């Protein structure tokens, strides 16, 4: 009986789909009757989707384009099996958009583009999604402000996933401003969560933590344990990036204890188990690592969005295989995790996969691959920093704060105007008082803005100094790791090869050891610590003179007692980078270096007779000139930098540091 019922139903649906002349109403039929059939049907039933398609066709034929657009958007969100195809949804949305000039309602016109953008977003076609979100913004009118906020929010997410972090932050700020003005605190908090994620990607963890603490307070006040657990998970991720292992573990465990409450967020629960497994894997606690991974696997059937190709799942499996000594299996999982992470452009997953691969190569006795993977990781981290400079980010944040203050002043002014309309007898007094308040507020605002700019410059200078300091510390660490780790391993291999009297392999190892030492020396100039700036600089210049065709001359005063170690290191780096620029770009045959004391300062001057350049055309193009790093280094010493160059006349760089 049941089989007969389903066969009859299947025949009916097939007839409606493939024999439209029998099932689809003609233009003369009553549209209201078709609407009634659709409204009375079960939304999850295929027949409901068929009726909806018929409504779209009928509305188009009758040129009822507003109705056609409305039914098309309903089809986009419909539960019927007929409405599963994203391509079909896109095609219907494009058809409706083709009539948008005949659609009167601005909300409908903008919403069509909003839905089409969502379809592209679901397919991870973020470029097309961003274009459609922008098109939706152009069609919405002031009365559609809630939908305009949605467009900014969703475009911010698309920019975020595509890697356009600054554009994403700008969109989030606009969305948050509109949601707040409308009193929609829930969506304003969603946007704040996105902003916190972006702050984290820029490694501005104090800002991210401040926002997340606000969201946690809001979640607790509203007894929203699920949101509380999500923010704990996000904070744990930030602590992991900062190397704060204990806080990382505490927040993961706390979030995991909350994930069991109804309604269960199985996606969050699985991600918590996987991250706990990875954490205990890093601590070599095989028992807990295996237990949490097993718990995650039991929950996976409830989360179809987390497939076997998920980078976090792959890393958890790879980490377990690594700790179990199954290095070949761990290598395959780590490589697959890296491949999938690159496809999704997830920076954190890419970094974690590179780190695991480096460890696996070392265990498999593949030092060259380990070194290459580690160098690729360092280069990737450096490229992220270069692409996402905090100075530009600070500009957008300052702009946002300024606009927020202006909005507050505007709201106050509107309140005052409302009072004036209700009480005209007090108009003159209120106008006078408000005028004085505005003048005072403007003076205070300008003064505070001036102080803010001063603090911002100080923070930028401090940030640059800390960045250079951390960079040097990382270089020292990497140099020591190369020398004491891989270098020692290569020496042991060389000794074994020497005993085996394999001359060819011994020569290859000698070359590898020499190259490794050269890399270690370039990362951290040991001779600077041992010999001081003067001798180290002379050694560097003599090496350039011997290894290149450039004639090198120099006059370097002995000023070790005048300079502290930090100034010596930065001046040495400036000398290195200046010489690299000469070697790469100048085509010079002679190089001259002078280092001397002048009054209350020291001057480092580098001159070459190369091809030079027209500096007036390149004044603001420090990135392409290779001078940006030099500018930042000398600024960290509160020094000055002068550039003098003409085409065909060579280049002169002068750096002055006050001591």
NORWOUR-V642651 format. One record per backbone hydrogen bond with DSSP energy under -0.5 kcal/mol. NH is the residue of the N-H (numbers start at 1). CO is the residue of the C=O. E is the energy in kcal/mol with one decimal. If there is no record, write none. Layout:
NH,CO,E ; NH,CO,E
This chain:
5,1,-2.1 ; 6,2,-2.3 ; 7,3,-2.2 ; 8,4,-2.2 ; 9,5,-2.3 ; 10,6,-2.6 ; 11,7,-2.3 ; 12,8,-2.0 ; 13,9,-2.3 ; 14,10,-2.5 ; 15,11,-2.3 ; 16,12,-2.1 ; 17,13,-2.0 ; 18,14,-2.8 ; 19,15,-2.0 ; 22,19,-2.3 ; 23,19,-1.3 ; 24,20,-1.8 ; 29,26,-1.2 ; 31,29,-0.5 ; 34,30,-1.2 ; 35,31,-2.3 ; 36,32,-2.3 ; 37,33,-2.0 ; 38,34,-2.2 ; 39,35,-2.5 ; 40,36,-1.7 ; 41,37,-0.8 ; 41,38,-0.8 ; 45,42,-2.1 ; 48,45,-1.0 ; 49,45,-1.1 ; 50,46,-1.9 ; 51,47,-2.4 ; 52,48,-2.0 ; 53,49,-2.0 ; 54,50,-2.2 ; 55,51,-2.3 ; 56,52,-2.0 ; 57,53,-2.3 ; 58,54,-2.8 ; 59,55,-2.6 ; 60,56,-2.0 ; 61,57,-2.3 ; 62,58,-2.0 ; 63,60,-1.1 ; 64,59,-2.8 ; 65,63,-1.4 ; 68,64,-2.3 ; 69,65,-2.4 ; 70,66,-2.0 ; 71,67,-2.7 ; 72,68,-2.2 ; 73,69,-2.1 ; 74,70,-1.8 ; 75,71,-2.2 ; 76,72,-1.5 ; 77,73,-1.0 ; 77,74,-0.5 ; 78,75,-1.1 ; 83,80,-1.8 ; 84,81,-1.1 ; 86,84,-0.5 ; 89,85,-1.7 ; 90,86,-2.5 ; 91,87,-2.3 ; 92,88,-2.3 ; 93,89,-2.4 ; 94,90,-2.4 ; 95,91,-2.1 ; 96,92,-2.2 ; 97,93,-2.5 ; 98,94,-1.8 ; 99,96,-1.4 ; 100,97,-2.1 ; 102,99,-2.3 ; 103,100,-1.4 ; 104,102,-0.6 ; 109,105,-1.9 ; 110,106,-2.6 ; 111,107,-2.3 ; 112,108,-1.9 ; 113,109,-1.2 ; 114,110,-1.9 ; 115,111,-2.6 ; 116,112,-2.1 ; 117,113,-2.4 ; 118,114,-1.8 ; 119,115,-1.9 ; 120,116,-1.9 ; 121,117,-2.5 ; 122,118,-2.3 ; 123,119,-1.1 ; 124,121,-1.8 ; 125,120,-2.8 ; 126,124,-1.2 ; 129,125,-2.0 ; 130,126,-2.7 ; 131,127,-1.8 ; 132,128,-2.1 ; 133,129,-2.5 ; 134,130,-2.1 ; 135,131,-2.0 ; 136,132,-2.3 ; 137,133,-1.9 ; 138,134,-1.6 ; 139,135,-1.0 ; 139,136,-0.7 ; 140,136,-1.6 ; 144,141,-2.6 ; 145,142,-1.0 ; 147,144,-0.7 ; 148,144,-2.1 ; 149,145,-2.3 ; 150,146,-1.7 ; 151,147,-2.2 ; 152,148,-2.2 ; 153,149,-2.6 ; 154,150,-3.0 ; 155,151,-2.4 ; 156,152,-2.2 ; 157,153,-1.8 ; 158,154,-2.2 ; 159,155,-2.7 ; 160,156,-2.3 ; 161,157,-2.6 ; 162,158,-1.9 ; 163,159,-1.0 ; 163,160,-0.9 ; 164,159,-2.1 ; 165,163,-1.9 ; 168,164,-2.4 ; 169,165,-2.4 ; 170,166,-2.2 ; 171,167,-2.2 ; 172,168,-2.5 ; 173,169,-2.4 ; 174,170,-1.9 ; 175,171,-2.5 ; 176,172,-2.8 ; 177,173,-2.0 ; 178,174,-1.9 ; 179,175,-2.8 ; 180,176,-2.3 ; 181,177,-1.9 ; 182,178,-1.9 ; 183,179,-0.6 ; 183,180,-1.0 ; 184,179,-2.4 ; 185,183,-1.5 ; 188,184,-1.9 ; 189,185,-2.0 ; 190,186,-1.6 ; 191,187,-2.2 ; 192,188,-2.0 ; 193,189,-2.2 ; 194,190,-1.7 ; 195,191,-2.4 ; 196,192,-2.4 ; 197,193,-1.8 ; 198,194,-1.9 ; 199,195,-2.6 ; 200,196,-2.2 ; 201,197,-2.0 ; 202,198,-1.7 ; 203,200,-1.7 ; 204,199,-2.6 ; 205,203,-1.2 ; 208,204,-1.7 ; 209,205,-2.8 ; 210,206,-1.8 ; 211,207,-2.1 ; 212,208,-2.4 ; 213,209,-2.4 ; 214,210,-1.7 ; 215,211,-2.3 ; 216,212,-2.4 ; 217,213,-2.2 ; 218,214,-2.1 ; 219,215,-2.5 ; 220,216,-2.6 ; 221,217,-2.2 ; 222,218,-1.6 ; 223,220,-1.1 ; 224,219,-3.2 ; 225,223,-1.1 ; 228,224,-1.9 ; 229,225,-2.5 ; 230,226,-2.1 ; 231,227,-2.2 ; 232,228,-1.9 ; 233,229,-2.3 ; 234,230,-2.3 ; 235,231,-2.4 ; 236,232,-2.3 ; 237,233,-1.9 ; 238,234,-1.8 ; 239,235,-2.5 ; 240,236,-2.1 ; 241,237,-1.8 ; 242,238,-1.6 ; 243,240,-1.2 ; 244,239,-2.6 ; 245,243,-1.4 ; 248,244,-2.2 ; 249,245,-2.6 ; 250,246,-2.5 ; 251,247,-2.2 ; 252,248,-1.8 ; 253,249,-2.7 ; 254,250,-2.2 ; 255,251,-2.4 ; 256,252,-2.5 ; 257,253,-1.9 ; 258,254,-1.0 ; 258,255,-0.5 ; 259,255,-1.3 ; 261,258,-1.6 ; 266,264,-1.1 ; 269,265,-2.5 ; 270,266,-2.6 ; 271,267,-2.4 ; 272,268,-2.3 ; 273,269,-2.2 ; 274,270,-2.6 ; 275,271,-2.2 ; 276,272,-2.3 ; 277,273,-2.4 ; 278,274,-2.3 ; 279,275,-2.4 ; 280,276,-2.5 ; 281,277,-1.7 ; 282,278,-2.0 ; 283,279,-1.2 ; 284,281,-1.4 ; 285,280,-2.8 ; 286,284,-1.2 ; 289,285,-2.3 ; 290,286,-2.5 ; 291,287,-2.1 ; 292,288,-2.6 ; 293,289,-1.8 ; 294,290,-2.3 ; 295,291,-2.2 ; 296,292,-2.1 ; 297,293,-2.1 ; 298,294,-1.6 ; 299,295,-1.0 ; 299,296,-0.6 ; 300,296,-1.2 ; 301,297,-0.5 ; 302,299,-1.7 ; 303,300,-2.2 ; 306,303,-1.7 ; 307,305,-1.0 ; 310,307,-1.7 ; 314,310,-2.7 ; 315,311,-2.5 ; 316,312,-2.4 ; 317,313,-2.2 ; 318,314,-2.8 ; 319,315,-3.1 ; 320,316,-1.9 ; 321,317,-2.5 ; 322,318,-2.2 ; 323,319,-2.3 ; 324,320,-1.7 ; 325,322,-1.4 ; 326,321,-2.7 ; 327,325,-1.4 ; 330,326,-2.4 ; 331,327,-2.4 ; 332,328,-1.9 ; 333,329,-2.1 ; 334,330,-2.6 ; 335,331,-2.5 ; 336,332,-2.2 ; 337,333,-2.5 ; 338,334,-2.4 ; 339,335,-2.3 ; 340,336,-2.5 ; 341,337,-2.4 ; 342,338,-2.4 ; 343,339,-1.8 ; 344,340,-1.9 ; 345,341,-0.7 ; 345,342,-0.5 ; 346,341,-1.8 ; 347,345,-0.8 ; 350,346,-2.1 ; 351,347,-2.3 ; 352,348,-2.5 ; 353,349,-2.3 ; 354,350,-2.1 ; 355,351,-2.2 ; 356,352,-2.2 ; 357,353,-2.4 ; 358,354,-2.2 ; 359,355,-1.8 ; 360,356,-2.2 ; 361,357,-2.5 ; 362,358,-1.7 ; 363,359,-2.0 ; 364,360,-2.1 ; 365,362,-1.3 ; 366,361,-3.0 ; 370,366,-2.5 ; 371,367,-2.6 ; 372,368,-2.6 ; 373,369,-2.7 ; 374,370,-2.4 ; 375,371,-2.7 ; 376,372,-2.3 ; 377,373,-2.1 ; 378,374,-2.4 ; 379,375,-2.6 ; 380,376,-2.5 ; 381,377,-2.5 ; 382,378,-2.5 ; 383,379,-2.5 ; 384,380,-2.0 ; 385,381,-2.0 ; 386,382,-2.4 ; 387,383,-2.4 ; 388,384,-1.7 ; 389,386,-0.5 ; 393,389,-1.4 ; 394,390,-2.4 ; 395,391,-1.5 ; 396,392,-1.7 ; 397,393,-2.1 ; 398,394,-2.7 ; 399,395,-2.6 ; 400,396,-2.4 ; 401,397,-2.3 ; 402,398,-2.5 ; 403,399,-2.5 ; 404,400,-2.0 ; 405,401,-2.0 ; 406,402,-2.3 ; 407,403,-2.2 ; 408,404,-2.0 ; 409,405,-2.2 ; 410,406,-2.4 ; 411,407,-2.4 ; 412,408,-2.1 ; 413,409,-2.4 ; 414,410,-2.3 ; 415,411,-2.1 ; 416,412,-2.2 ; 417,413,-2.5 ; 418,414,-2.0 ; 419,415,-1.9 ; 420,416,-2.4 ; 421,417,-2.0 ; 422,418,-1.6 ; 423,419,-1.6 ; 426,423,-1.3 ; 427,424,-1.5 ; 430,426,-2.7 ; 431,427,-2.9 ; 432,428,-2.3 ; 433,429,-2.5 ; 434,430,-3.0 ; 435,431,-2.4 ; 436,432,-2.1 ; 437,433,-2.5 ; 438,434,-2.9 ; 439,435,-2.5 ; 440,436,-2.8 ; 441,437,-3.4 ; 442,438,-2.9 ; 443,439,-2.6 ; 444,440,-2.8 ; 445,441,-3.1 ; 446,442,-2.9 ; 447,443,-2.3 ; 448,444,-3.1 ; 449,445,-2.9 ; 450,446,-2.2 ; 451,447,-2.4 ; 452,448,-2.8 ; 453,449,-2.4 ; 454,450,-2.1 ; 455,451,-2.6 ; 456,452,-2.8 ; 457,453,-2.3 ; 458,454,-2.2 ; 459,455,-2.9 ; 460,456,-2.7 ; 461,457,-2.5 ; 462,458,-2.7 ; 463,459,-3.0 ; 464,460,-2.4 ; 465,461,-2.2 ; 466,462,-2.8 ; 467,463,-2.7 ; 468,464,-2.6 ; 469,465,-2.4 ; 470,466,-3.0 ; 471,467,-2.4 ; 472,468,-2.3 ; 473,469,-2.3 ; 474,470,-2.6 ; 475,471,-2.2 ; 476,472,-2.6 ; 477,473,-2.4 ; 478,474,-2.9 ; 479,475,-2.9 ; 480,476,-2.5 ; 481,477,-2.8 ; 482,478,-2.7 ; 483,479,-2.5 ; 484,480,-3.8 ; 485,481,-2.1 ; 486,481,-1.0 ; 487,482,-3.0 ; 489,485,-2.1 ; 490,486,-2.5 ; 491,487,-2.0 ; 492,488,-2.2 ; 493,489,-2.2 ; 494,490,-2.6 ; 495,491,-2.3 ; 496,492,-2.1 ; 497,493,-2.5 ; 498,494,-2.6 ; 499,495,-2.1 ; 500,496,-1.6 ; 501,498,-0.9 ; 502,497,-2.0 ; 503,501,-1.1 ; 506,502,-2.2 ; 507,503,-2.4 ; 508,504,-2.1 ; 509,505,-2.5 ; 510,506,-2.3 ; 511,507,-2.4 ; 512,508,-2.4 ; 513,509,-2.9 ; 514,510,-2.5 ; 515,511,-2.6 ; 516,512,-2.6 ; 517,513,-2.6 ; 518,514,-2.3 ; 519,515,-2.4 ; 520,516,-2.5 ; 521,517,-2.7 ; 522,518,-2.3 ; 523,519,-2.1 ; 524,520,-2.0 ; 526,524,-1.4 ; 528,525,-1.3 ; 529,525,-0.8 ; 530,526,-2.1 ; 531,527,-3.2 ; 532,527,-0.6 ; 532,528,-1.3 ; 535,531,-0.5 ; 536,532,-2.2 ; 537,533,-3.1 ; 538,534,-2.4 ; 539,535,-2.6 ; 540,536,-2.3 ; 541,537,-2.6 ; 542,538,-2.6 ; 543,539,-2.1 ; 544,540,-2.0 ; 545,541,-2.4 ; 546,542,-2.2 ; 547,543,-2.5 ; 548,544,-1.5 ; 551,589,-2.8 ; 552,550,-0.5 ; 553,591,-2.4 ; 555,593,-2.3 ; 557,555,-0.5 ; 557,595,-2.7 ; 559,557,-1.0 ; 562,559,-1.2 ; 563,559,-1.7 ; 568,564,-2.3 ; 569,565,-2.5 ; 570,566,-2.5 ; 571,567,-2.7 ; 572,568,-2.2 ; 573,569,-2.3 ; 574,570,-2.5 ; 575,571,-2.4 ; 576,572,-2.6 ; 577,573,-2.9 ; 578,574,-2.4 ; 579,575,-2.3 ; 580,576,-2.3 ; 581,577,-2.0 ; 582,578,-1.9 ; 583,579,-2.7 ; 584,580,-2.3 ; 585,581,-2.7 ; 586,581,-0.7 ; 586,582,-1.3 ; 587,582,-0.7 ; 588,582,-0.5 ; 591,551,-3.0 ; 592,607,-2.7 ; 593,553,-2.0 ; 594,605,-2.4 ; 595,555,-2.7 ; 596,603,-2.1 ; 598,601,-3.0 ; 601,598,-2.2 ; 602,657,-2.5 ; 603,596,-3.0 ; 604,655,-2.8 ; 605,594,-3.0 ; 605,603,-0.5 ; 606,653,-2.7 ; 607,592,-2.8 ; 608,651,-2.2 ; 609,590,-1.3 ; 611,586,-3.0 ; 615,613,-1.2 ; 615,645,-0.8 ; 617,614,-1.1 ; 618,614,-0.8 ; 621,618,-1.0 ; 622,620,-1.0 ; 625,621,-1.5 ; 626,622,-0.8 ; 626,623,-0.7 ; 627,622,-1.5 ; 628,622,-1.1 ; 631,627,-2.4 ; 632,628,-2.3 ; 633,629,-2.5 ; 634,630,-2.4 ; 635,631,-1.9 ; 636,632,-1.8 ; 637,633,-0.7 ; 637,634,-0.7 ; 638,635,-1.7 ; 639,634,-2.7 ; 640,656,-2.3 ; 642,654,-2.6 ; 644,652,-2.4 ; 646,650,-1.3 ; 648,611,-4.1 ; 649,646,-2.1 ; 650,610,-0.9 ; 651,608,-1.1 ; 652,644,-2.5 ; 653,606,-3.0 ; 654,642,-2.4 ; 655,604,-2.8 ; 656,640,-2.2 ; 657,602,-2.4 ; 659,600,-1.8
